[in-house]
């Protein structure tokens, strides 16, 4: 079975190569080739999953060594894949949800002239993400990490004829390079500290390493995770990434890119467990981001950007759980998987709404769409109920476990983190209810566009609705299935470890508090958007609302601190270069140039001048000799 691991990556990688190199002759069938090869990878994943289930927990790690990539002295890098319970979970999520998004894209991108290339990029995205989660060492993981960055750049900027899309792709690429520097530095520190960057040697020698070095490595890994998973302070790219086609948003936000940071932290659990300061930093980043993203989501009228704020917030929950250590690792991954179902369903539902509304994204121009798009309404509604944590749906099981784990941290820290998680639950219920009410309820508010074309909302074709229905089933049942008999905990515990912690609150109390927060959020949203007409133009609002519409001034902060700071730094360096460096160089050149100019006057080409000079020199020598003897 080990030989199938490489085929997981090979199938979508082959699809990317064929579709991107094959040329226009594949335009008619390219979308089906991409979907078929993505589904093939999922089938291989299911076969390997069944094989792992048939083994004892301690034997559920498979490795496949392909070749030695680099061998120079003590530096050796191997292309080796590792399939265990953690990577298997990601494989099924990436290929399963990814294949559904491929199928949906067949209909969504039907009229795009570059559809073949789009599916080639989707296959490349899946292959890079699979390489990332299957790598057996950090250097190979880094290759997949950069591959994901490249594929996201290509897909976010797929409609590069739009300046906004080209700018968004460049922004995502640049911000992620900052995080990538953290991962590259962490890998260098690992090699100098452990003499290796393979998972086995690194994790086995953690106990022999000073806490200071482990903290430095952990903080660099956190910086990398902040970039890929759009966590504070590297979160500014995520909202702009909505400029890409909607299936790209679903793929990035649900199954691939933003989950990479969570995977990196949980995979590196041995390092973080031994570096409490780095672990604390992870929880702080997660808690801040879950509130940051939720507040931003409350103020967005663009349906995709409201869901982008939601993604930022939900990934914040996962990072918070991952920072709790063995108390929360399993629940971070559990919420990651359930989020993969309901967030992919929500984004595909948003794409379905846009498909029926002439690509309109402003929710203030929607209203009453449940009558025209019943399947989209039901599937989107189930995703909505799952994300707010409605009892019995997937988000109820996974998010509540994270809130319980936050309180189980104990002490003041536990109360602060648990309180932040509860507040995030209330805000989540508010902004997601707002999205539901503005989109599917009330009176119709759509208007003709600038060309006089009035939208005629209609249900999407089956090739788009079938993936939405499948994801809706996952939104409903995944959490309960995972929680029944602690199946998911038992599955992951051999890799991540688990401890119960010491919560001051019972599970029932936490669930009750979460339900109260949910009802408060839903009630406030209904009072504001369900009982009152939605104005065509958003009111000016409070200072916080205006700031949230501008992403809580994250771009303004980056412009002042980084862009202007960089400009001032550059000007200072240019001044130093011109005045000091160039001054020394040019001054030295001028000195020798002037001296050579004066000496050159002595070389006039006249023999009589040279004879006089020789005679004068000889006379001076004779005079000096006589003077020396006299003395």
C-alpha positions as CSV (number, residue, x, y, z in Angstrom):
1,X,0.0,0.0,0.0
2,X,2.9,2.4,0.6
3,X,3.4,2.6,-3.2
4,X,0.0,4.3,-3.5
5,X,1.1,7.4,-1.4
6,X,3.0,8.9,-4.3
7,X,0.1,8.4,-6.6
8,X,-2.0,10.6,-4.4
9,X,0.2,13.5,-5.6
10,X,1.0,12.1,-9.0
11,X,-2.7,12.1,-10.2
12,X,-3.4,15.9,-9.9
13,X,0.2,16.7,-10.8
14,X,-0.3,14.8,-14.1
15,X,-3.5,16.6,-14.7
16,X,-1.8,20.0,-14.2
17,X,1.0,19.0,-16.6
18,X,-1.4,17.7,-19.3
19,X,-3.8,20.7,-19.1
20,X,-1.2,23.4,-19.0
21,X,1.1,21.9,-21.7
22,X,-1.5,20.1,-23.9
23,X,-2.7,23.3,-25.6
24,X,-6.0,24.3,-27.1
25,X,-6.8,20.9,-28.4
26,X,-7.9,19.9,-24.9
27,X,-10.2,22.8,-24.4
28,X,-13.3,20.7,-25.0
29,X,-12.4,18.0,-22.4
30,X,-9.9,19.7,-20.1
31,X,-12.3,20.3,-17.3
32,X,-13.3,16.6,-17.2
33,X,-9.7,15.6,-17.2
34,X,-9.0,17.8,-14.2
35,X,-12.0,16.5,-12.4
36,X,-11.3,12.9,-13.2
37,X,-7.7,13.1,-11.9
38,X,-8.7,14.9,-8.8
39,X,-11.3,12.2,-8.1
40,X,-8.7,9.5,-8.8
41,X,-6.5,10.9,-6.1
42,X,-9.6,10.8,-3.7
43,X,-10.1,7.1,-4.6
44,X,-6.5,6.3,-3.8
45,X,-7.0,8.2,-0.5
46,X,-10.1,6.1,0.4
47,X,-8.1,2.9,-0.4
48,X,-5.3,4.0,1.9
49,X,-7.7,5.1,4.6
50,X,-9.3,1.6,4.6
51,X,-5.9,0.1,4.8
52,X,-5.0,2.2,7.9
53,X,-8.3,1.3,9.5
54,X,-7.4,-2.3,9.3
55,X,-4.2,-1.8,11.3
56,X,-3.6,-1.3,15.0
57,X,-3.2,2.3,16.1
58,X,0.6,2.0,16.6
59,X,1.1,0.7,13.1
60,X,-0.9,3.3,11.2
61,X,2.2,5.1,9.8
62,X,3.3,4.4,6.3
63,X,6.4,5.8,4.6
64,X,7.5,5.8,1.0
65,X,11.0,6.8,0.1
66,X,11.4,7.7,-3.5
67,X,15.0,9.1,-3.8
68,X,17.7,11.2,-2.1
69,X,17.1,14.7,-3.3
70,X,20.3,16.4,-1.9
71,X,23.3,14.8,-0.3
72,X,26.3,17.1,0.6
73,X,28.4,16.1,3.6
74,X,26.1,15.9,6.6
75,X,23.3,17.7,4.7
76,X,20.9,15.2,3.3
77,X,17.3,15.8,2.0
78,X,15.1,12.9,1.0
79,X,11.9,12.8,-1.0
80,X,10.0,10.6,1.5
81,X,6.3,10.7,2.1
82,X,4.7,10.0,5.5
83,X,1.0,8.9,5.8
84,X,-0.4,8.7,9.3
85,X,-3.7,9.6,10.9
86,X,-3.0,13.3,10.7
87,X,-1.9,13.5,7.1
88,X,-4.7,10.9,6.1
89,X,-7.3,13.3,7.5
90,X,-6.0,16.1,5.3
91,X,-5.7,13.9,2.3
92,X,-9.4,13.0,2.4
93,X,-10.4,16.6,3.0
94,X,-8.2,18.0,0.2
95,X,-9.1,15.4,-2.4
96,X,-12.8,14.9,-1.3
97,X,-13.8,18.6,-1.0
98,X,-11.4,19.5,-3.8
99,X,-13.0,17.0,-6.2
100,X,-16.5,18.4,-5.4
101,X,-15.2,21.9,-6.1
102,X,-13.8,20.7,-9.4
103,X,-17.2,19.3,-10.4
104,X,-18.9,22.5,-9.4
105,X,-16.4,24.5,-11.5
106,X,-17.5,22.6,-14.6
107,X,-20.7,24.5,-14.5
108,X,-19.5,27.7,-12.9
109,X,-16.7,28.3,-15.5
110,X,-18.7,26.9,-18.4
111,X,-18.4,30.1,-20.5
112,X,-14.8,31.0,-19.6
113,X,-12.5,30.8,-22.6
114,X,-9.6,29.8,-20.4
115,X,-11.4,27.0,-18.5
116,X,-8.8,24.4,-19.4
117,X,-6.1,26.5,-17.8
118,X,-8.2,27.1,-14.7
119,X,-8.6,23.3,-14.1
120,X,-4.8,22.9,-14.6
121,X,-4.2,25.5,-11.9
122,X,-6.8,23.7,-9.6
123,X,-5.0,20.4,-10.1
124,X,-1.6,22.1,-9.4
125,X,-3.1,23.5,-6.2
126,X,-4.2,20.1,-5.0
127,X,-0.9,18.5,-5.8
128,X,1.0,21.2,-3.9
129,X,-1.2,20.9,-0.9
130,X,-0.9,17.1,-0.9
131,X,2.9,17.4,-1.1
132,X,2.8,19.7,1.9
133,X,0.8,17.4,4.2
134,X,2.5,14.1,3.0
135,X,6.1,15.3,3.3
136,X,8.2,13.5,5.9
137,X,10.6,16.4,6.5
138,X,10.3,20.2,6.7
139,X,12.3,20.9,3.6
140,X,10.0,18.8,1.4
141,X,7.1,20.4,3.2
142,X,8.5,23.8,2.2
143,X,8.4,22.8,-1.4
144,X,4.7,22.1,-1.1
145,X,4.3,25.2,0.9
146,X,5.7,27.3,-1.9
147,X,3.8,25.4,-4.5
148,X,0.6,26.3,-2.7
149,X,1.7,30.0,-2.7
150,X,2.3,29.8,-6.5
151,X,-1.0,28.1,-7.2
152,X,-2.9,30.6,-5.1
153,X,-1.3,33.5,-7.0
154,X,-2.3,32.0,-10.3
155,X,-5.9,31.3,-9.2
156,X,-6.5,34.6,-7.3
157,X,-5.3,36.5,-10.3
158,X,-6.9,34.2,-12.9
159,X,-9.0,37.1,-14.2
160,X,-5.9,39.3,-14.5
161,X,-7.5,41.5,-17.0
162,X,-9.2,43.1,-14.0
163,X,-6.7,45.4,-12.2
164,X,-8.3,44.5,-8.8
165,X,-7.6,40.7,-9.4
166,X,-4.0,41.3,-10.5
167,X,-3.4,43.5,-7.4
168,X,-5.1,41.0,-5.1
169,X,-2.9,38.1,-6.4
170,X,0.3,40.2,-5.9
171,X,-0.8,41.2,-2.4
172,X,-1.4,37.6,-1.4
173,X,1.9,36.5,-2.9
174,X,3.9,39.3,-1.1
175,X,2.2,38.9,2.3
176,X,2.8,35.1,2.2
177,X,6.5,35.6,1.4
178,X,6.8,37.3,4.8
179,X,5.4,34.2,6.4
180,X,7.6,32.0,4.2
181,X,10.7,33.7,5.6
182,X,9.6,32.4,9.1
183,X,9.4,28.8,7.8
184,X,12.8,29.0,6.0
185,X,14.4,30.4,9.2
186,X,12.8,27.7,11.3
187,X,14.2,25.0,9.0
188,X,17.7,26.5,9.2
189,X,17.5,26.6,13.0
190,X,16.4,23.0,13.0
191,X,19.3,21.9,11.0
192,X,21.8,23.8,13.1
193,X,20.2,22.6,16.3
194,X,19.3,19.0,15.5
195,X,21.5,18.3,12.5
196,X,18.3,17.3,10.5
197,X,15.0,18.6,9.4
198,X,13.2,15.3,9.1
199,X,10.3,14.9,11.5
200,X,11.6,11.8,13.3
201,X,15.1,13.2,14.3
202,X,13.7,16.6,15.1
203,X,10.9,15.4,17.4
204,X,13.1,12.8,19.1
205,X,15.7,15.3,20.1
206,X,13.4,18.1,21.3
207,X,13.9,17.0,24.9
208,X,17.7,17.6,24.6
209,X,17.4,21.2,23.4
210,X,17.2,24.4,25.3
211,X,13.8,26.1,25.7
212,X,15.2,29.3,24.1
213,X,16.0,27.6,20.8
214,X,12.7,25.8,20.7
215,X,10.9,29.0,21.4
216,X,12.7,30.7,18.5
217,X,11.8,27.8,16.2
218,X,8.2,27.8,17.4
219,X,7.8,31.6,16.8
220,X,9.2,31.2,13.3
221,X,6.7,28.4,12.6
222,X,3.9,30.6,14.0
223,X,5.0,33.4,11.6
224,X,4.7,31.0,8.7
225,X,1.3,29.8,9.9
226,X,0.1,33.4,10.2
227,X,0.9,34.0,6.5
228,X,-0.8,30.9,5.0
229,X,-3.7,30.8,7.4
230,X,-4.4,34.6,7.3
231,X,-3.9,35.2,11.0
232,X,-3.0,38.5,12.6
233,X,-0.7,40.3,11.7
234,X,-0.5,38.7,8.2
235,X,-4.3,38.5,7.5
236,X,-4.7,41.4,5.1
237,X,-4.6,39.3,1.9
238,X,-7.6,37.1,2.5
239,X,-10.4,39.6,1.8
240,X,-8.8,40.7,-1.4
241,X,-8.4,37.1,-2.5
242,X,-12.1,37.1,-3.3
243,X,-11.3,38.7,-6.6
244,X,-10.6,35.1,-7.9
245,X,-13.4,32.9,-9.3
246,X,-15.7,31.7,-6.5
247,X,-14.6,28.0,-6.7
248,X,-11.1,29.3,-5.9
249,X,-12.4,31.0,-2.8
250,X,-14.1,27.7,-1.7
251,X,-10.9,25.7,-2.3
252,X,-8.6,28.2,-0.5
253,X,-10.9,28.8,2.4
254,X,-12.1,25.3,3.0
255,X,-9.7,22.5,2.0
256,X,-6.3,23.9,1.2
257,X,-4.3,27.0,1.7
258,X,-5.7,28.5,5.0
259,X,-5.6,25.1,6.7
260,X,-1.9,24.7,6.0
261,X,-0.9,26.9,9.0
262,X,-3.0,24.8,11.4
263,X,-1.5,21.6,10.0
264,X,2.1,23.0,10.5
265,X,1.4,23.9,14.1
266,X,-0.2,20.5,15.0
267,X,2.4,18.6,13.1
268,X,5.1,20.4,15.1
269,X,3.3,19.7,18.4
270,X,6.5,18.2,19.9
271,X,8.2,21.6,19.5
272,X,5.4,23.7,20.8
273,X,4.8,21.4,23.8
274,X,8.3,22.0,24.9
275,X,8.2,25.8,24.2
276,X,5.4,27.2,26.4
277,X,6.1,30.8,25.4
278,X,5.7,30.0,21.7
279,X,2.5,28.0,22.6
280,X,1.1,31.0,24.4
281,X,1.8,33.2,21.4
282,X,-0.2,30.8,19.2
283,X,-3.2,31.0,21.5
284,X,-3.0,34.8,21.6
285,X,-2.8,35.0,17.8
286,X,-5.8,32.7,17.5
287,X,-8.0,34.5,20.0
288,X,-7.2,37.9,18.5
289,X,-7.9,36.7,15.0
290,X,-11.2,35.0,15.7
291,X,-12.5,38.2,17.1
292,X,-10.9,40.3,14.4
293,X,-12.3,38.3,11.5
294,X,-15.8,38.1,13.1
295,X,-16.0,41.9,13.5
296,X,-14.9,42.4,9.9
297,X,-17.5,39.9,8.7
298,X,-20.3,42.0,10.5
299,X,-19.7,45.0,8.3
300,X,-19.2,43.6,4.8
301,X,-22.0,43.9,2.2
302,X,-20.1,41.8,-0.4
303,X,-21.2,38.2,0.3
304,X,-17.8,36.7,-0.5
305,X,-16.0,39.2,1.7
306,X,-18.4,38.5,4.6
307,X,-17.5,34.8,4.3
308,X,-13.8,35.7,4.0
309,X,-14.0,37.4,7.4
310,X,-15.8,34.3,8.7
311,X,-13.0,32.1,7.5
312,X,-10.4,34.3,9.2
313,X,-12.4,33.9,12.4
314,X,-13.0,30.2,12.2
315,X,-9.3,29.5,11.4
316,X,-8.6,31.7,14.5
317,X,-10.6,29.1,16.5
318,X,-8.5,26.3,15.1
319,X,-5.2,28.2,15.9
320,X,-6.5,28.9,19.4
321,X,-7.2,25.2,19.9
322,X,-3.8,24.2,18.5
323,X,-2.1,26.6,21.0
324,X,-3.8,24.9,23.9
325,X,-1.5,21.9,23.4
326,X,-2.7,18.3,24.0
327,X,-6.0,19.7,25.3
328,X,-6.9,21.2,21.9
329,X,-4.9,19.6,19.1
330,X,-7.6,17.0,18.2
331,X,-10.4,19.6,18.3
332,X,-8.4,22.0,16.1
333,X,-8.3,19.4,13.4
334,X,-11.9,18.3,14.0
335,X,-13.1,21.9,13.5
336,X,-10.9,22.1,10.5
337,X,-12.6,19.2,8.9
338,X,-16.2,20.2,9.7
339,X,-15.3,23.8,8.6
340,X,-14.1,22.2,5.3
341,X,-17.6,21.0,4.7
342,X,-19.8,23.9,5.7
343,X,-17.4,26.7,4.5
344,X,-17.0,25.1,1.1
345,X,-20.8,24.7,0.9
346,X,-21.3,28.4,1.9
347,X,-18.9,29.6,-0.7
348,X,-20.3,27.4,-3.4
349,X,-23.8,28.7,-2.3
350,X,-22.5,32.2,-2.7
351,X,-21.3,31.4,-6.2
352,X,-24.7,29.9,-7.0
353,X,-26.3,33.1,-5.9
354,X,-23.9,35.2,-8.0
355,X,-24.5,32.8,-11.0
356,X,-28.2,33.6,-10.8
357,X,-27.8,37.3,-10.1
358,X,-25.5,38.3,-13.0
359,X,-22.4,38.1,-10.8
360,X,-23.8,40.7,-8.3
361,X,-22.0,40.4,-4.9
362,X,-23.7,43.2,-2.9
363,X,-26.2,41.6,-0.5
364,X,-28.1,44.9,-0.4
365,X,-29.2,44.1,-3.9
366,X,-30.4,40.6,-3.1
367,X,-33.5,39.8,-1.0
368,X,-36.1,37.0,-1.2
369,X,-33.9,34.6,-3.2
370,X,-35.2,31.6,-1.3
371,X,-38.3,31.6,-3.7
372,X,-36.1,31.5,-6.8
373,X,-33.2,29.3,-5.7
374,X,-34.7,26.7,-3.3
375,X,-31.7,24.2,-3.4
376,X,-29.2,26.9,-2.9
377,X,-31.3,28.3,0.0
378,X,-31.5,24.9,1.7
379,X,-27.9,23.9,1.3
380,X,-26.6,27.4,2.2
381,X,-29.0,27.4,5.2
382,X,-27.6,24.1,6.5
383,X,-24.1,25.5,6.2
384,X,-25.3,28.6,8.1
385,X,-26.7,26.5,10.9
386,X,-23.5,24.4,11.1
387,X,-21.2,27.4,11.3
388,X,-23.2,29.1,14.1
389,X,-23.2,25.9,16.1
390,X,-26.9,24.9,15.9
391,X,-27.4,21.8,18.1
392,X,-26.9,18.6,16.3
393,X,-25.0,20.0,13.3
394,X,-21.3,19.6,12.7
395,X,-20.2,23.1,14.0
396,X,-22.0,22.4,17.3
397,X,-19.7,19.5,18.1
398,X,-16.4,20.9,16.9
399,X,-16.7,24.5,18.0
400,X,-18.1,23.7,21.4
401,X,-15.2,21.3,22.0
402,X,-12.8,24.2,21.4
403,X,-14.6,26.5,23.8
404,X,-14.5,23.7,26.4
405,X,-10.8,23.2,25.8
406,X,-10.2,27.0,26.2
407,X,-11.7,27.0,29.6
408,X,-9.9,23.8,30.5
409,X,-6.6,25.7,30.1
410,X,-7.3,26.8,33.6
411,X,-6.5,29.9,35.6
412,X,-6.9,33.5,34.3
413,X,-5.6,32.4,30.9
414,X,-8.4,29.9,30.5
415,X,-11.1,32.4,31.5
416,X,-9.8,35.0,29.0
417,X,-9.5,32.5,26.1
418,X,-12.8,30.9,26.9
419,X,-14.5,34.3,27.1
420,X,-13.0,35.3,23.8
421,X,-14.3,32.1,22.2
422,X,-17.8,32.6,23.6
423,X,-17.8,36.2,22.3
424,X,-16.7,35.0,18.9
425,X,-19.6,32.5,18.9
426,X,-22.1,35.4,19.5
427,X,-20.6,37.5,16.8
428,X,-20.5,34.6,14.4
429,X,-24.3,34.0,14.9
430,X,-24.9,37.7,14.2
431,X,-23.0,38.1,11.0
432,X,-24.0,34.8,9.5
433,X,-27.7,35.5,10.3
434,X,-27.2,38.9,8.7
435,X,-26.0,37.2,5.5
436,X,-28.9,34.8,5.5
437,X,-31.5,37.5,6.0
438,X,-30.1,40.0,3.5
439,X,-29.7,37.3,0.8
440,X,-32.7,35.0,1.1
441,X,-35.4,36.8,3.0
442,X,-37.3,40.1,2.8
443,X,-38.4,41.8,-0.4
444,X,-36.4,41.7,-3.6
445,X,-34.0,44.6,-3.9
446,X,-32.2,44.0,-7.2
447,X,-32.0,46.7,-9.8
448,X,-30.9,46.8,-13.5
449,X,-27.2,47.2,-14.1
450,X,-25.6,50.1,-16.0
451,X,-26.6,48.4,-19.3
452,X,-30.2,48.1,-18.2
453,X,-30.1,44.3,-17.7
454,X,-32.2,43.3,-14.7
455,X,-31.2,40.0,-13.0
456,X,-33.4,37.0,-13.4
457,X,-32.5,34.8,-10.4
458,X,-32.7,31.1,-11.1
459,X,-31.4,27.9,-9.7
460,X,-28.0,26.7,-10.8
461,X,-27.6,23.6,-13.0
462,X,-27.2,20.1,-11.4
463,X,-23.5,20.0,-11.9
464,X,-23.3,22.9,-9.4
465,X,-26.1,21.9,-7.0
466,X,-25.0,18.3,-6.6
467,X,-21.6,19.2,-4.9
468,X,-23.6,21.7,-2.7
469,X,-26.0,19.0,-1.6
470,X,-23.1,16.6,-0.7
471,X,-21.3,19.3,1.3
472,X,-24.6,20.1,3.1
473,X,-24.8,16.4,4.2
474,X,-21.3,16.8,5.6
475,X,-22.3,20.1,7.3
476,X,-25.1,18.2,9.1
477,X,-23.6,14.9,10.0
478,X,-19.8,15.1,10.1
479,X,-19.5,16.5,13.6
480,X,-21.9,14.0,15.1
481,X,-20.1,11.1,13.3
482,X,-16.7,12.2,14.6
483,X,-18.0,12.7,18.2
484,X,-19.9,9.5,18.4
485,X,-17.9,7.2,20.7
486,X,-15.0,9.7,20.6
487,X,-14.1,8.2,17.2
488,X,-12.1,11.2,15.9
489,X,-10.3,11.6,19.2
490,X,-9.3,7.9,19.2
491,X,-8.2,8.3,15.5
492,X,-5.8,11.3,16.0
493,X,-4.6,10.8,19.6
494,X,-1.7,8.5,18.7
495,X,-0.2,11.3,16.6
496,X,-1.3,14.5,18.5
497,X,-1.7,13.2,22.0
498,X,-4.6,14.3,24.2
499,X,-5.3,15.4,27.8
500,X,-8.5,16.6,29.4
501,X,-7.2,19.6,31.2
502,X,-8.9,21.0,34.3
503,X,-12.0,23.1,33.3
504,X,-13.7,25.1,36.0
505,X,-17.0,24.7,34.0
506,X,-18.8,21.5,33.1
507,X,-19.4,20.6,29.5
508,X,-23.1,21.3,30.0
509,X,-22.4,24.8,31.4
510,X,-20.2,25.6,28.4
511,X,-22.9,24.3,26.0
512,X,-25.5,26.4,27.7
513,X,-23.4,29.5,27.6
514,X,-22.7,28.9,23.9
515,X,-26.4,28.5,23.2
516,X,-27.2,31.8,25.0
517,X,-24.5,33.5,22.9
518,X,-26.0,32.0,19.7
519,X,-29.5,33.2,20.6
520,X,-28.2,36.7,21.4
521,X,-26.4,36.9,18.0
522,X,-29.3,35.6,16.0
523,X,-31.8,37.9,17.9
524,X,-29.7,41.0,17.4
525,X,-29.3,40.3,13.6
526,X,-33.0,39.6,13.2
527,X,-34.0,42.8,15.0
528,X,-31.7,44.8,12.7
529,X,-32.1,43.0,9.4
530,X,-35.2,40.9,9.7
531,X,-37.8,43.3,11.1
532,X,-36.6,46.4,9.2
533,X,-36.2,47.1,5.5
534,X,-32.6,46.8,4.3
535,X,-31.5,50.2,2.9
536,X,-30.0,50.2,-0.6
537,X,-27.0,52.1,0.7
538,X,-25.4,51.2,4.0
539,X,-25.8,53.9,6.7
540,X,-22.7,55.6,7.9
541,X,-22.7,53.7,11.1
542,X,-20.5,53.9,14.2
543,X,-16.8,54.4,14.3
544,X,-16.3,50.6,14.8
545,X,-18.6,49.9,11.8
546,X,-16.7,52.2,9.5
547,X,-13.4,50.7,10.7
548,X,-14.7,47.2,10.1
549,X,-15.8,48.1,6.5
550,X,-12.1,49.0,6.0
551,X,-11.0,45.7,7.5
552,X,-10.3,47.3,10.9
553,X,-7.7,49.6,9.2
554,X,-5.3,46.7,8.5
555,X,-4.4,48.0,5.1
556,X,-4.0,51.5,6.5
557,X,-1.7,50.1,9.2
558,X,0.4,48.2,6.7
559,X,0.6,51.3,4.5
560,X,1.8,53.6,7.4
561,X,4.1,51.1,9.1
562,X,5.4,49.0,6.2
563,X,5.0,51.0,3.0
564,X,5.8,54.4,4.3
565,X,8.3,53.0,6.8
566,X,9.9,51.2,3.9
567,X,10.0,54.3,1.8
568,X,11.6,56.3,4.6
569,X,14.1,53.5,5.2
570,X,14.9,53.4,1.5
571,X,15.4,57.2,1.3
572,X,17.7,57.0,4.3
573,X,19.7,54.2,2.7
574,X,19.9,56.2,-0.6
575,X,21.1,59.3,1.3
576,X,23.8,57.3,3.1
577,X,24.8,55.7,-0.2
578,X,25.0,59.0,-2.0
579,X,26.7,61.0,0.8
580,X,28.9,58.5,2.6
581,X,29.5,55.6,0.3
582,X,29.6,57.5,-2.9
583,X,31.4,60.4,-1.2
584,X,34.3,58.1,-0.1
585,X,34.5,56.4,-3.5
586,X,34.1,59.6,-5.6
587,X,36.4,61.5,-3.3
588,X,39.2,58.9,-3.6
589,X,38.7,58.8,-7.3
590,X,38.9,62.6,-7.5
591,X,42.0,62.7,-5.4
592,X,43.9,60.3,-7.5
593,X,42.5,61.8,-10.7
594,X,43.8,65.3,-9.7
595,X,47.2,63.9,-8.7
596,X,47.5,62.0,-11.9
597,X,46.6,65.1,-13.8
598,X,49.4,67.1,-12.2
599,X,51.9,64.3,-12.7
600,X,50.8,64.0,-16.4
601,X,52.0,67.5,-17.0
602,X,55.6,66.3,-16.4
603,X,55.3,63.9,-19.3
604,X,55.3,66.5,-22.1
605,X,57.3,64.5,-24.8
606,X,60.2,66.9,-25.1
607,X,63.7,65.3,-24.7
608,X,65.3,68.6,-23.4
609,X,62.8,68.6,-20.5
610,X,63.6,65.0,-19.6
611,X,67.4,65.9,-19.8
612,X,67.0,68.8,-17.5
613,X,65.0,66.7,-15.1
614,X,67.7,64.0,-15.1
615,X,70.4,66.7,-14.6
616,X,68.4,68.2,-11.7
617,X,67.9,64.9,-10.1
618,X,71.6,64.0,-10.3
619,X,72.5,67.4,-8.9
620,X,70.2,66.8,-5.9
621,X,71.7,63.4,-5.3
622,X,75.3,64.8,-5.4
623,X,74.3,67.6,-3.1
624,X,72.6,65.3,-0.6
625,X,75.7,63.0,-0.6
626,X,78.1,65.8,0.1
627,X,75.8,67.1,2.9
628,X,75.7,63.7,4.5
629,X,79.5,63.4,4.5
630,X,79.9,66.9,5.9
631,X,77.6,66.1,8.8
